[in-house]
Structure formats: structure tokens, C-alpha cells
Amino acid sequence: MSRRIALALTALGMTLAMLPFALVRVSNALADAEQGSGRGVPPLAFIRGDAALPRHLEYVRLDSRALDGNLLGDSRTRELGVLLPPSYFHAPERRFPVVYLLHGLGPREHGHLGYVGVQRAAFHQMEAGELPEHIVVAVDGTTSLGGSYYTRSPTTGDFETYVAREIVGAVDARYRTRAEAKWRAIAGFSMGGHGAIKLAMKYPGLFSSVGTLSASPLSLEQRRRLYRDALANKPVARDARELMALYPFEEDWTVASIYAKAAVFSPAQTRSPLFLELPFQSGLDDDPVWRRWLEEDPLTLLPRHHAALRTLDLLYMDRGSQETFLGAEAFDRALESFGIPFRHQVFEGGHSDDFHERHLRMLHNLAMRWTPGA
């Protein structure tokens, strides 16, 4: 055998010997790439641009795996409203912090689409240099009963995973975000504030800041009598159509909200077609369904999850001076007992007053941490 052939065979043998190691490196690289682009989360698909900000406020679709198979049969296909800051397209090397906005309870058209005015106003404030630039994502947290409370339930779907894993991962994969907790905030109004607090507690290290506007509820125990009296001597709705006829949100908000909460706090997989249990039907003082509700109460969760809130850079909380059933005072006292700092804003008014102004003030408080020297 010639020396040239021998050298060639030796080289081939070395190449074949190294092949398994090369394949491992390629496999690891692909896995790292998948993790870096959202850990295999469902992709976002463009639907349309906003009429006023067609390039900077876009609506995208997500086909959620976490919401698939919910017992109510609600669609797993969800829409997000994503506001991109003024410099997003002419500064392609730049990456941006993100605020995730969670809406309150109510009919579907009052969900994430209700944030378009806030997002447009935030864009113009960024454009004028009055608000630090960041991405604002309006999340769809609706259900056919009014709202998810951003909670995991077989009846409505796993809204915890949907927000904390799927949406955050998909946004980081599609947009130029600063994809670390330091640059990520979660915030919400009413039901959305309830969800923002709970997700921050249950997913430590995912968000560095939390903002809540009239978070509701923060302490369910404060509403025990209100809910018990609201259900007393009322017929029980047998299906969604009867529920909307008997207790439309516009006429009986309290009872409609109880059904929405029951779907997420006390789901019942054998009770078709609403798949829920109402509290205070047992006649017992220590109602077993009410005990299930308290398991998802922020005040109940706080002793087990206070360490997660202590690591936050900012916990911003506002409420109106006329609001009495949020449980905010009890929650504030509990935060203080665990040594958790928070910024508190009490304004003159009720639950839904000054909606846009309060959101912009909250965004300013959250985003100011991301300015140089802050």
C-alpha cells in the first residue's frame, strides 16, 4: 500500500472517529437554539396592523397548547396586541424591555382590545421622550364566562402556562426583546392585577417588576358575605346561554363574576356543561367549595411565595379611594409583615375611573427603572 493511500485511510478513520462527537455538538447547538428562541413555544403569526399605528401596533395569533382541550370548548387560538416602540425599525441593533398587560373581567370585546387606547397613548409618549421605550404586549385572558383570572383550570385551560411560558417565550422569539427577567414586567387591571401578582409569586425569576391597578381580588375572605348573599335564593344557571340570560354582566356583575371565578377556582369535570361548582350551596358555615377558592387567593398564597415578591425590583400597586372590596388593605399589611417593599398609589375615585391615566402612570413607574442611571 502506498504511503499516500495509507495517509488517506488514516485521515478517514480519524474523521469517522470524530463524527459522533460532532453530531453531539450539532444536536446540542440545535437544542440551545430552540431554547433561545422560546423553548419550542408556539410561534406568533401576524394578523393585522392597528388602524392608527399600522406598523408599530400589530395583532398576532398564537395557537396555545396550554389552552387546548379546555372543557368549555373555548378556542385555543388567541390574539395578542404588540406595541413596538418608535425606534424599533430604524435601530435594528437595539433590543427592548417588555411589559405584559393583563386585562380585567368582562365580555370578550373588553379584553385585550380594550388596551388599544393605552398602547397608542404610550407610543406617543415614547415618541415625545416622556416615556422610556419598551414593548407593550396586551394579552387575551378571556373565556366564554368572562375571564380566566390567569389561573390553571381544566374548565377554562391552563392560563398560567399560556402567559408565563407560551406568550413570554413566543414574544422573545419573534421580537427584539431583552430576554432576561431584569427587563421584563407584568401588570394588569382588576382581574389582571390579580393575575399579575399570582404569576409573579408562582414563577419567580421570570419578571422583575409587577404593576397592579385595583387588583381584584387580593383577599377573597373579605367578599365571603357579599358572594353568599348574592347567590342566596337565585336560580342556578344550567348552561352558558341561561347564565347570560339570567346574569348578564351589565345587570348583575357580582353573580356573573362568581360564575367566572367558579370555573377557575372550583372546576368540576363531571358537571357538564359549565363544569364548575358554586360556593355556598352546601348550607355549611365551612363551605368546602369556598375553601377551594381560598387556595387561589393571593393573600393565602403569600406565606408560601413571599420570597418571590421580595426579589422584585418594583411592586407598584394602585387603587381608588372608593374601593372597599378588593382586600387591598389586608394584602398591604401582609406584604409589610413579610418585609416586602411596594409603591402604593391611592387616587380619588372608583374601580374603573381614570383608566388610561392610571395605566400610563403605572407604565412610567415600571419603565423608569430601565433608563440609564435609574
Phi, psi and chi 1 to 4 in degrees:
 res  aa     phi    psi   chi1   chi2   chi3   chi4
   1 MET       -  131.0 -178.3 -176.7  -62.2      -
   2 SER   -68.1  156.9   70.4      -      -      -
   3 ARG   -61.2  -37.4  179.7  177.6  176.6   79.0
   4 ARG   -63.2  -43.3 -177.0  175.4  -64.1  173.6
   5 ILE   -66.2  -41.0  -66.0  174.5      -      -
   6 ALA   -61.7  -41.8      -      -      -      -
   7 LEU   -65.3  -38.8  -71.7  172.5      -      -
   8 ALA   -64.1  -42.9      -      -      -      -
   9 LEU   -66.0  -37.7  -70.4  173.3      -      -
  10 THR   -63.1  -43.1  -60.2      -      -      -
  11 ALA   -63.8  -40.3      -      -      -      -
  12 LEU   -63.9  -40.4  177.2   61.7      -      -
  13 GLY   -63.0  -40.2      -      -      -      -
  14 MET   -65.8  -38.7  -68.0  177.5   64.4      -
  15 THR   -63.3  -44.1  -59.8      -      -      -
  16 LEU   -66.2  -35.1  -68.7  173.2      -      -
  17 ALA   -66.7  -33.5      -      -      -      -
  18 MET   -83.4  -12.7  -67.1  -61.2  -65.8      -
  19 LEU   -58.1  -45.2 -175.5   58.4      -      -
  20 PRO   -59.1  -38.8  -24.1   34.9      -      -
  21 PHE   -67.2  -37.3  -61.3   99.2      -      -
  22 ALA   -65.4  -40.0      -      -      -      -
  23 LEU   -65.1  -37.8  -71.1  173.4      -      -
  24 VAL   -62.5  -42.7  168.5      -      -      -
  25 ARG   -63.8  -41.0  -75.3 -162.9  -62.5  -87.6
  26 VAL   -64.2  -43.8  169.4      -      -      -
  27 SER   -61.2  -43.4  175.6      -      -      -
  28 ASN   -64.8  -38.0  -71.6  -18.7      -      -
  29 ALA   -64.4  -40.9      -      -      -      -
  30 LEU   -65.4  -39.8  -70.8  172.3      -      -
  31 ALA   -65.0  -41.4      -      -      -      -
  32 ASP   -63.3  -39.6  -69.9  -16.1      -      -
  33 ALA   -65.0  -40.4      -      -      -      -
  34 GLU   -65.0  -41.4 -177.8 -178.5   21.7      -
  35 GLN   -65.8  -40.8 -175.4  173.6   12.8      -
  36 GLY   -68.6  -21.2      -      -      -      -
  37 SER  -103.9   25.7   64.3      -      -      -
  38 GLY   109.7   15.1      -      -      -      -
  39 ARG    53.2   43.6  -62.7 -176.5  -66.4  -83.7
  40 GLY    73.5   21.1      -      -      -      -
  41 VAL   -70.3  159.1  -63.1      -      -      -
  42 PRO   -59.4  139.7  -20.9   31.3      -      -
  43 PRO   -75.8  161.1   28.8  -34.8      -      -
  44 LEU   -96.8  138.8  -62.4  174.8      -      -
  45 ALA  -120.0  132.2      -      -      -      -
  46 PHE   -66.1  136.9  178.3   80.7      -      -
  47 ILE  -110.3  -55.8  -58.5  173.3      -      -
  48 ARG  -165.1  164.1   67.4 -172.7 -175.7  -79.0
  49 GLY  -100.9  156.5      -      -      -      -
  50 ASP   -67.6  146.3  174.7   57.4      -      -
  51 ALA   -61.2  -38.6      -      -      -      -
  52 ALA   -87.8  -30.9      -      -      -      -
  53 LEU  -129.8   66.8  -63.4  170.9      -      -
  54 PRO   -60.9  -26.7   20.7  -31.9      -      -
  55 ARG   -95.4  -31.0 -161.7  173.2 -177.3 -154.0
  56 HIS  -100.2  -15.0  -74.1  -87.4      -      -
  57 LEU  -123.7  103.2  177.7   50.7      -      -
  58 GLU  -116.9  148.6   62.5  179.1   37.2      -
  59 TYR  -106.3  128.5  -68.8   92.0      -      -
  60 VAL  -126.0  156.0  -68.0      -      -      -
  61 ARG  -108.4  140.8 -176.9 -176.2   69.7 -115.6
  62 LEU  -128.3  127.6 -178.9  144.0      -      -
  63 ASP   -94.7   97.7  -69.8  -36.5      -      -
  64 SER   -77.2  131.0  170.1      -      -      -
  65 ARG   -79.0  -31.7  -60.4 -179.0 -171.4  122.8
  66 ALA   -68.4  -28.6      -      -      -      -
  67 LEU   -93.8   -8.8  -57.0 -175.2      -      -
  68 ASP   -65.7  136.3 -166.0   21.4      -      -
  69 GLY    82.8   11.7      -      -      -      -
  70 ASN   -62.7  146.7   66.9   83.7      -      -
  71 LEU   -69.0  -25.5  -64.5  174.9      -      -
  72 LEU   -72.1  -16.3  -72.0  179.2      -      -
  73 GLY    78.6   17.6      -      -      -      -
  74 ASP   -66.7  150.7  -70.5  -16.6      -      -
  75 SER   -64.2  140.4  175.6      -      -      -
  76 ARG   -84.6  -10.7   72.5  174.6 -157.3  153.8
  77 THR   -84.7  120.0  -59.5      -      -      -
  78 ARG  -126.0  155.7  -63.6  -60.5  172.4  125.0
  79 GLU  -113.3  140.4 -174.2  177.7  -78.6      -
  80 LEU  -120.0  145.3  -50.1  175.9      -      -
  81 GLY  -102.9  118.0      -      -      -      -
  82 VAL  -115.5  114.4 -178.5      -      -      -
  83 LEU   -92.4  122.7  177.1   72.9      -      -
  84 LEU  -101.1  135.4  -57.0  173.4      -      -
  85 PRO   -68.4  164.8   22.6  -31.7      -      -
  86 PRO   -55.8  -36.3  -28.3   36.0      -      -
  87 SER   -89.8    5.4   69.2      -      -      -
  88 TYR   -56.8  -41.0 -170.6   86.3      -      -
  89 PHE   -90.4  -24.5  -66.0  104.7      -      -
  90 HIS  -103.1    8.2   62.7 -104.4      -      -
  91 ALA  -130.5   69.3      -      -      -      -
  92 PRO   -65.0  -15.2   23.0  -32.9      -      -
  93 GLU   -85.6   -8.9   75.3  -69.2  -16.1      -
  94 ARG   -91.2  142.9 -171.5  176.0  174.6 -170.8
  95 ARG  -116.0  156.4  -69.2 -176.4  170.8  -88.1
  96 PHE  -130.1  148.5  -62.2   88.8      -      -
  97 PRO   -67.1  165.4  -13.6   26.9      -      -
  98 VAL  -133.0  136.6 -174.5      -      -      -
  99 VAL  -113.6  127.3  176.0      -      -      -
 100 TYR   -98.7  123.8  -67.2   87.8      -      -
 101 LEU  -104.6  126.7  -75.7 -177.7      -      -
 102 LEU  -110.0  125.3  -50.2 -177.9      -      -
 103 HIS   -83.2  174.7   63.3   78.6      -      -
 104 GLY   -91.5 -177.7      -      -      -      -
 105 LEU   -72.6  151.1 -175.5   70.2      -      -
 106 GLY   147.1 -177.4      -      -      -      -
 107 PRO   -58.6  157.4  -21.8   32.7      -      -
 108 ARG   -55.1  -38.7 -175.5  171.4  -65.8  -88.6
 109 GLU   -69.3   -9.6   62.9  -92.8   26.0      -
 110 HIS   -99.0   15.6  -65.0  154.5      -      -
 111 GLY   -84.8 -129.0      -      -      -      -
 112 HIS   -62.0  -26.6   68.8  -67.4      -      -
 113 LEU   -67.9  -19.1  -63.9  178.9      -      -
 114 GLY   -69.2   -8.9      -      -      -      -
 115 TYR   -93.7    1.1  -85.1  132.3      -      -
 116 VAL   -60.7  -39.6   62.8      -      -      -
 117 GLY   -64.1  -41.1      -      -      -      -
 118 VAL   -63.7  -43.7  171.0      -      -      -
 119 GLN   -66.2  -41.3  -70.8  174.3  -58.6      -
 120 ARG   -62.8  -44.2  -71.2  172.7 -179.1  170.7
 121 ALA   -65.0  -39.2      -      -      -      -
 122 ALA   -62.8  -40.0      -      -      -      -
 123 PHE   -60.1  -46.0  179.8   85.4      -      -
 124 HIS   -68.1  -33.1  -66.7  -50.6      -      -
 125 GLN   -68.7  -38.7  -73.2 -162.9    0.8      -
 126 MET   -62.5  -42.9  -67.4 -178.0 -151.5      -
 127 GLU   -60.5  -36.0 -153.6  170.8   30.6      -
 128 ALA   -85.3   -1.2      -      -      -      -
 129 GLY    78.7   14.2      -      -      -      -
 130 GLU   -90.2  -13.0  -60.2  168.1    1.3      -
 131 LEU  -140.1  128.6 -178.6   65.2      -      -
 132 PRO   -58.0  142.8  -25.1   35.0      -      -
 133 GLU   -70.2  133.9  -72.0 -164.2  -85.1      -
 134 HIS  -161.1  166.2   58.4  -78.1      -      -
 135 ILE   -89.9  137.6  -64.5  169.8      -      -
 136 VAL  -120.3  117.5 -178.1      -      -      -
 137 VAL  -108.1  116.4  178.8      -      -      -
 138 ALA   -91.4  120.3      -      -      -      -
 139 VAL   -95.5  142.1  172.2      -      -      -
 140 ASP   -90.5  109.4  174.8   14.5      -      -
 141 GLY  -115.9   27.6      -      -      -      -
 142 THR   -82.5  159.6   56.1      -      -      -
 143 THR  -136.3  171.3   70.6      -      -      -
 144 SER   -68.1  -12.4   54.4      -      -      -
 145 LEU  -100.0    1.2  -61.0 -173.1      -      -
 146 GLY   123.7  -33.0      -      -      -      -
 147 GLY   177.2  154.6      -      -      -      -
 148 SER   -96.0  -16.7   62.1      -      -      -
 149 TYR    53.7   17.9  -73.6   87.2      -      -
 150 TYR    51.6   45.6  -54.3   94.4      -      -
 151 THR  -122.7  156.4  -63.3      -      -      -
 152 ARG   -86.3  122.7 -179.9 -178.8  -67.5  118.8
 153 SER  -152.8  136.5  162.8      -      -      -
 154 PRO   -64.5  -24.4   22.0  -32.8      -      -
 155 THR   -71.9  -44.8  -60.9      -      -      -
 156 THR  -104.8  -22.0   56.8      -      -      -
 157 GLY   116.8  169.9      -      -      -      -
 158 ASP   -90.7   85.2 -177.9   -3.0      -      -
 159 PHE   -75.6  -17.4  -84.8   84.3      -      -
 160 GLU   -66.9  -53.4  -70.5 -176.1   14.7      -
 161 THR   -64.2  -38.8  -62.4      -      -      -
 162 TYR   -55.1  -45.7  160.0   71.5      -      -
 163 VAL   -80.4  -55.5  174.8      -      -      -
 164 ALA   -72.2  -29.7      -      -      -      -
 165 ARG  -108.9  -55.0  -60.6  -57.8 -177.3 -151.2
 166 GLU   -70.1  -53.0  -68.3 -175.5  -25.3      -
 167 ILE   -68.0  -48.4  -69.6  178.7      -      -
 168 VAL   -59.4  -44.5  170.3      -      -      -
 169 GLY   -64.9  -41.5      -      -      -      -
 170 ALA   -68.6  -38.6      -      -      -      -
 171 VAL   -66.4  -42.8  167.6      -      -      -
 172 ASP   -63.0  -32.1  -76.9  -16.9      -      -
 173 ALA   -75.7  -35.5      -      -      -      -
 174 ARG   -90.2  -33.4  179.5  178.5  173.6   88.8
 175 TYR  -114.2  164.5  -58.9  101.8      -      -
 176 ARG   -85.0   78.3  -64.2 -163.3  -42.0  -83.8
 177 THR   -95.0  162.5   66.9      -      -      -
 178 ARG   -93.3   96.7  -56.6 -167.5   71.7  164.9
 179 ALA   -86.9   50.2      -      -      -      -
 180 GLU  -129.2  156.0  -58.6   88.9   28.7      -
 181 ALA   -55.1  -34.7      -      -      -      -
 182 LYS   -55.7  -28.6  177.1 -178.3  178.2 -179.2
 183 TRP  -109.1   20.9  -53.1  100.1      -      -
 184 ARG  -130.6  130.7 -169.1 -176.5  -68.6  131.3
 185 ALA  -129.2  153.5      -      -      -      -
 186 ILE  -128.0  139.1 -170.9  165.4      -      -
 187 ALA  -150.7  161.9      -      -      -      -
 188 GLY  -172.1  165.1      -      -      -      -
 189 PHE  -109.3  132.2  167.1   71.2      -      -
 190 SER    57.1 -114.8 -167.3      -      -      -
 191 MET   -53.9  -36.2  174.8 -174.8   78.5      -
 192 GLY   -67.8  -34.1      -      -      -      -
 193 GLY   -66.8  -40.0      -      -      -      -
 194 HIS   -56.1  -47.3  168.2  100.5      -      -
 195 GLY   -66.0  -39.8      -      -      -      -
 196 ALA   -62.7  -44.8      -      -      -      -
 197 ILE   -61.4  -46.8  -75.1  -79.5      -      -
 198 LYS   -66.8  -42.1  -73.9 -153.0  -49.0 -170.2
 199 LEU   -65.7  -36.3  -70.1  171.4      -      -
 200 ALA   -64.7  -36.6      -      -      -      -
 201 MET   -71.1  -42.7  -75.6 -163.6  -79.6      -
 202 LYS   -82.0  -20.3  -69.1 -174.4  176.0 -175.0
 203 TYR  -124.8   69.1  -66.3   85.0      -      -
 204 PRO   -62.6  142.9   22.2  -32.2      -      -
 205 GLY    85.8    0.2      -      -      -      -
 206 LEU   -93.5  -37.1 -174.8   60.7      -      -
 207 PHE  -123.7  145.5  -53.8  101.2      -      -
 208 SER  -103.0  -13.2   65.3      -      -      -
 209 SER  -141.3  148.3  -61.0      -      -      -
 210 VAL  -133.7  136.4  175.3      -      -      -
 211 GLY  -126.9  134.4      -      -      -      -
 212 THR  -131.3  139.3   71.0      -      -      -
 213 LEU  -118.6  114.0  -54.9  178.7      -      -
 214 SER    48.6   47.1  -61.1      -      -      -
 215 ALA   -53.5  131.4      -      -      -      -
 216 SER  -147.8  124.4  174.7      -      -      -
 217 PRO   -92.2  155.5   32.1  -33.3      -      -
 218 LEU  -102.6  -25.5  -71.8  171.8      -      -
 219 SER  -142.2  104.4  172.9      -      -      -
 220 LEU   -67.0  -32.6  -84.0  165.7      -      -
 221 GLU   -56.5  -29.1 -168.4   59.5   40.6      -
 222 GLN   -67.5  -17.3 -160.3  159.4  -31.3      -
 223 ARG  -104.9    5.7  -60.6 -171.9 -176.8 -175.4
 224 ARG   -52.5  -53.4  174.6 -163.9  -73.3  -96.0
 225 ARG   -66.2  -40.7 -177.5  172.1 -179.9  177.5
 226 LEU   -57.0  -47.4  172.8   70.3      -      -
 227 TYR   -72.3  -39.3  -70.9  165.7      -      -
 228 ARG   -62.6  -44.3 -173.4 -171.0   61.7 -151.5
 229 ASP   -68.7  -35.1  -68.4  -10.6      -      -
 230 ALA   -65.7  -32.6      -      -      -      -
 231 LEU   -88.0  -15.4  -68.7  173.2      -      -
 232 ALA   -61.4  129.1      -      -      -      -
 233 ASN    61.5   21.3  -57.1  -45.5      -      -
 234 LYS  -100.8  138.1  -65.9  -81.3 -177.5   69.3
 235 PRO   -63.8  145.5   20.6  -30.4      -      -
 236 VAL   -87.0  126.1  173.7      -      -      -
 237 ALA   -68.4  134.2      -      -      -      -
 238 ARG   -90.0  -22.7  -68.1  167.3  -65.5 -175.8
 239 ASP  -154.5  176.8   54.3   40.4      -      -
 240 ALA   -63.6  -38.4      -      -      -      -
 241 ARG   -64.8  -44.1  179.9  174.4  -65.5 -176.6
 242 GLU   -66.9  -36.1 -171.3  170.9   76.5      -
 243 LEU   -60.6  -45.2  173.6   60.1      -      -
 244 MET   -67.9  -31.2  -75.1 -175.8  -87.3      -
 245 ALA   -74.4  -40.6      -      -      -      -
 246 LEU   -78.7  -40.5  -71.6  171.9      -      -
 247 TYR  -135.3   65.0  -48.6  114.9      -      -
 248 PRO   -66.3  146.8   23.8  -32.1      -      -
 249 PHE   -54.9  -37.6  -85.1   99.1      -      -
 250 GLU   -65.7  -24.0  -62.8   79.6    5.2      -
 251 GLU  -112.6  -29.1  -62.7  175.3   16.1      -
 252 ASP  -142.8   71.0 -159.4  -26.3      -      -
 253 TRP   -58.8  -40.8 -176.5  -82.5      -      -
 254 THR   -62.3  -49.8  -61.3      -      -      -
 255 VAL   -67.6  -41.7  174.1      -      -      -
 256 ALA   -58.7  -39.3      -      -      -      -
 257 SER   -69.9  -30.3   74.6      -      -      -
 258 ILE   -64.4  -42.4  -69.8  171.8      -      -
 259 TYR   -64.0  -40.9  -83.1   83.1      -      -
 260 ALA   -62.1  -43.1      -      -      -      -
 261 LYS   -66.5  -40.1  -69.2 -179.8 -179.2   71.1
 262 ALA   -61.0  -34.7      -      -      -      -
 263 ALA   -64.1  -26.7      -      -      -      -
 264 VAL  -106.6  -31.1  -64.4      -      -      -
 265 PHE   -92.6  -26.4  -61.0  153.8      -      -
 266 SER  -139.0   61.3   50.8      -      -      -
 267 PRO   -65.1  150.3   25.8  -34.4      -      -
 268 ALA  -137.8  103.1      -      -      -      -
 269 GLN   -68.2  -16.2  -66.2  176.3  -95.7      -
 270 THR  -100.3    0.3   60.2      -      -      -
 271 ARG  -105.3   74.1  -64.2 -163.0  174.1 -164.2
 272 SER   -72.8  148.5  174.6      -      -      -
 273 PRO  -100.2   -4.1   35.0  -35.3      -      -
 274 LEU   -89.5  -21.2  -68.4  178.3      -      -
 275 PHE    55.4   51.2  -58.2  101.7      -      -
 276 LEU  -150.7  160.4   56.8   82.5      -      -
 277 GLU  -119.4  131.1  -76.9 -172.0  -77.5      -
 278 LEU   -83.6  146.0  -68.3  172.7      -      -
 279 PRO   -76.4  164.6   29.7  -34.9      -      -
 280 PHE    64.6   27.6  -49.3  119.5      -      -
 281 GLN   -99.1   -9.6  -52.7  -59.4  -61.3      -
 282 SER   -82.5  -20.9   66.5      -      -      -
 283 GLY    79.6    1.1      -      -      -      -
 284 LEU   -93.1  145.2  -57.9  173.1      -      -
 285 ASP   -63.6  -42.1  -70.9  -23.3      -      -
 286 ASP   -94.0   76.9 -174.8   19.0      -      -
 287 ASP   -69.5  125.1 -177.9   67.1      -      -
 288 PRO   -65.6  -32.8   21.4  -31.8      -      -
 289 VAL   -70.7  -39.8  176.2      -      -      -
 290 TRP   -61.1  -36.6 -177.4 -111.1      -      -
 291 ARG   -60.9  -37.4  -74.0 -156.1  -52.2  -89.5
 292 ARG   -64.4  -39.4  -68.4  179.2   65.4 -167.4
 293 TRP   -59.6  -42.6  -79.5   39.1      -      -
 294 LEU   -64.8  -21.3  -65.9  178.9      -      -
 295 GLU   -64.7  -25.3  -68.1  171.8    4.9      -
 296 GLU  -104.9   12.4  -77.3  -65.0  -32.0      -
 297 ASP   -77.7  128.6  180.0   31.4      -      -
 298 PRO   -53.6  -39.2  -29.4   36.8      -      -
 299 LEU   -65.5  -35.7 -172.4   60.3      -      -
 300 THR   -70.2  -37.5  -56.4      -      -      -
 301 LEU   -73.6  -25.6  -68.7  169.6      -      -
 302 LEU   -57.4  -44.9 -172.4   59.0      -      -
 303 PRO   -58.1  -30.9  -26.4   35.9      -      -
 304 ARG   -85.7  -21.7  -60.9 -159.7  -54.6  -87.0
 305 HIS  -123.9   15.6  -63.0  -78.6      -      -
 306 HIS   -62.9  -29.5   60.5   87.6      -      -
 307 ALA   -61.9  -33.8      -      -      -      -
 308 ALA   -65.1  -40.1      -      -      -      -
 309 LEU   -72.8  -28.0  -64.4 -172.3      -      -
 310 ARG   -68.0  -23.6 -165.7  177.9  -69.3  116.1
 311 THR   -84.0   -6.3   64.1      -      -      -
 312 LEU   -67.6  146.9  -65.8  173.8      -      -
 313 ASP   -74.2  -32.2  -66.8  -23.9      -      -
 314 LEU  -153.7  132.5  175.0   65.2      -      -
 315 LEU  -121.6  107.3  173.8   54.8      -      -
 316 TYR  -106.3  128.4  174.7   89.5      -      -
 317 MET  -136.4  129.8  -54.0  174.9   72.6      -
 318 ASP  -126.2  158.2  106.4  -30.6      -      -
 319 ARG  -160.2  162.3   70.3  173.1 -173.7  -89.2
 320 GLY   -86.3  152.4      -      -      -      -
 321 SER   -66.5  -21.1   58.9      -      -      -
 322 GLN   -93.2    0.9  -60.4  171.7   12.1      -
 323 GLU   -89.1  127.0  -60.8 -172.4   89.3      -
 324 THR  -123.2   -9.9   56.6      -      -      -
 325 PHE  -115.0   17.7  -75.1  101.9      -      -
 326 LEU   -78.3  -28.1  -58.6  178.6      -      -
 327 GLY    80.6   17.3      -      -      -      -
 328 ALA   -66.7  -40.0      -      -      -      -
 329 GLU   -62.7  -44.0  -64.9   86.2   -8.8      -
 330 ALA   -64.4  -38.8      -      -      -      -
 331 PHE   -68.6  -39.8 -164.4   75.1      -      -
 332 ASP   -58.9  -45.0  -70.9   -7.8      -      -
 333 ARG   -62.6  -39.2  -69.9 -167.4  -64.2  -89.8
 334 ALA   -66.4  -41.3      -      -      -      -
 335 LEU   -58.5  -45.1  -70.8  173.6      -      -
 336 GLU   -63.3  -37.8  -69.1  169.6  -10.0      -
 337 SER   -66.3  -27.6   71.7      -      -      -
 338 PHE   -94.5    6.0  -73.3  109.6      -      -
 339 GLY    68.8   32.1      -      -      -      -
 340 ILE   -96.6  115.7  -61.0  169.4      -      -
 341 PRO   -73.3  145.9   25.7  -31.0      -      -
 342 PHE  -151.5  154.5   58.9   96.0      -      -
 343 ARG  -102.7  125.3 -172.4  173.6  -59.0  171.4
 344 HIS  -115.2  134.0 -156.8 -176.5      -      -
 345 GLN  -130.6  119.7  176.0   89.9   26.2      -
 346 VAL  -113.2  122.4  178.6      -      -      -
 347 PHE  -109.8  160.8   68.3   95.4      -      -
 348 GLU   -78.9  114.4  -70.5  -64.0  -37.8      -
 349 GLY   147.4 -170.1      -      -      -      -
 350 GLY  -108.7 -168.1      -      -      -      -
 351 HIS   -55.4  -49.5 -167.2   64.2      -      -
 352 SER  -102.7    6.3  -59.8      -      -      -
 353 ASP   -67.8  150.0  -68.4  -18.0      -      -
 354 ASP    51.1   43.4  -58.2  -31.7      -      -
 355 PHE   -55.5  -53.9 -176.2   84.4      -      -
 356 HIS   -67.6  -44.6  -72.4   79.0      -      -
 357 GLU   -60.8  -42.1  -66.8   79.7    2.4      -
 358 ARG   -66.4  -40.2  -68.4  162.3   61.3 -160.2
 359 HIS   -63.5  -42.8  -84.5   84.7      -      -
 360 LEU   -65.6  -38.1  -67.5  169.3      -      -
 361 ARG   -64.1  -41.9 -176.7  165.2   57.2 -128.2
 362 MET   -63.8  -45.6  177.1 -179.7   66.9      -
 363 LEU   -59.8  -38.0  -71.4  175.8      -      -
 364 HIS   -63.0  -44.8 -172.7  -89.1      -      -
 365 ASN   -63.1  -40.5  -84.6  -87.3      -      -
 366 LEU   -69.1  -43.6  -64.3  171.9      -      -
 367 ALA   -79.4  -23.7      -      -      -      -
 368 MET   -61.3  -24.7  -76.0  -54.1  -65.9      -
 369 ARG   -65.8  -20.4  -59.3 -179.2  -49.3   98.2
 370 TRP   -94.5    7.3  -61.9  -39.9      -      -
 371 THR   -87.2  149.5   58.5      -      -      -
 372 PRO   -55.9  131.2  -23.7   33.5      -      -
 373 GLY    85.3   -3.0      -      -      -      -
 374 ALA   -72.5      -      -      -      -      -
